[in-house]
Amino acid sequence: PVLDTEDAWVSVEGPVSIVELALEQKRIHYPLVEHQFVLCTILYAIMRFSLKSVKPLSLFDSKGKNAFFKDLTSIQLLPSGDMDPNVLSIRQQFLVKVVSSAVQALCSSQKAKEVSEEELFPFEKGKNWPTLAVDLAQYLQISEDVVKRHYVCELYSYGMDHLGEE
């Protein structure tokens, strides 16, 4: 972008303006930022639901693992459309665990009315983990229908038929 400056500002001395500093920065590679976001969401889900048997980097292939340790301004090779079936299976199992844990947490918070989940985790107010798992499925190249079906099955198995019907 071209920044026009008035004549009065040309002779001003001092530190460089924040606009000029911002324009000098390299542009980030947005797909790489999305890739990092997916990892952060996975790590947060593991922490939130105490999923002990999950290894977060096992959910990514070698290209995906290498991309995590690169500068965000660099153009990196990210995972393509063809994925190893073993990695896809691990990803699907992870998403199923997240949905199961979310439904279990929802059920236990409804049974124990004296302490609500919002009081325990105030920063999660309004966070819908099953919906987040469906969104993650799109990034992780897993069928969203598999995650949705598992969610409905979990709701029915915990006796929340009214939510399962929706």
N, C-alpha and C positions, 0 to 999 in steps of 0.2 A: 504494500500500500504506500501511496505517496502522502507524506505529511507536510502540509504547508505550514510554515511558521511565520509569524509576524516579525517585522523588522525589529521591534523592541526586544524580542526574545533572542535574537541572534547573538547579541553581545553579552548575554548573561553568562556568568561563570558559576561553576558549582558541579555537583554530582550529575551524572547522566540521568535523564528522566526515566521513569519506569516504563513509559511507552517505548522508548528507544531500546531499553534493555529487553523488553518482551519481543520486539521485532527482530532482535539479534539472535534469539533462541532458535535452536533447530526445531523443526516440526516433529511431533511424535508420530509413531506408526500406530494408528488406532487399533488395528487387529491385535497387536501385541499387548496393548493396554487391556483389551477385552479378555485376552488369554490370562493375564495377571488377575483380572477381576474374577474369573472363573475359579482360579486357584484360591483366592481369598475367600470366596463364598464356600468352597469345599472345606477349607480349614475352619471357617466359622461354624459350619454345620457339624464337623467332627467335634469341635470344642463344646458346642451348645448341647449336643445330645450324648456326649461322652462315648463316642464310637471308638472303642479301643483297638479293634482288629483291622482298621482301615489304614493303609499306607497311601497318603495323598499323591505321591509321585507315581505310584503304580497305575493311576488313572490316566496317565499320559504316555504317549509313545516317545521315542528318542528325540524326534524333532521338537515335540512339545516340551520335553524336559530341558533341552538345550536353550530354548527360547526364554526360559525364566531367568537366565543368568546373563542376559544381554541388555545393552542400553536401550531404553524405550524409543530412542530416535533412530535406531538402526532398523533396517529392513531385514526381517528374519524369515526363514522358512518355517511356516506353521504347519500343523498337521493338515494333510489333504483329505479328500473325501473318502479315500480307501483306508480303512483302519483294520488292525489286527483283530480277529474275532475274540481273542482272549481278553484284550483290553476293553472291548465293547461289553463283554460279559462282566468284567470287574466293575465297569461304570454302572451297568444296570443294577448289579447287586448293591452298589453303594447308594444309588438313588432309592432303591426299595427299602434299604435300611433307614434312610433319612425319613421317608414317608411313614414307615412303621413307628419310628421313634417319635415323630411329630404327633401322630394319632394317639400314641400311648401317653405322651405328655398332655395332650388335650383332654383325654379321658381322665387321667389322674388329677388334673387341675379342676375338672368339673366335680369329681367325687370329693375332693378336699376343698370345700368352698371357703374355709376359714382363711386360707392364704391363696390368693389368686396368682396366676402366672405373671400378670402384669406387675404385681408387687415384687415378685422375685426377679423379674427381668424387665425393668421399666423401659429400657431402650428398645425393646422388641415389640412395643405396643403396635398392634396392627400388622405384625409380620405373619404372613401366611406361608408356612414352610412347605406344605404340599404344592402350592402354586409356584413357589421358588424352585422346587424340585422339577416341576414340569418345564420351567424356563431353562433350568440347567440341562435338562434332557436335550433340548434343542442344540445347545452349545456342545454337548458331549456326544452328539450324533446317536442318541438313543430315541426310540419311538416314544413319543409323548403319550400315546394310548396305553402303553404298558404301565407307565407310572400312574396314569389316571385310573386304570382298572385296579391296580394294586391299592390305591388310595380308597376306592369305593369298597373293595373287599375288606380292608382294615376297618373302615367305619362300621360295616355290618358285623364284623367279628367282635367289635367292642360294644355292640348294642346301640350304636348311634344310627339307627335306621333312617331317621328323619334327615340327617345330613347326607347319608349315602344315596337317598332318593334324589336329592338335589343334584 
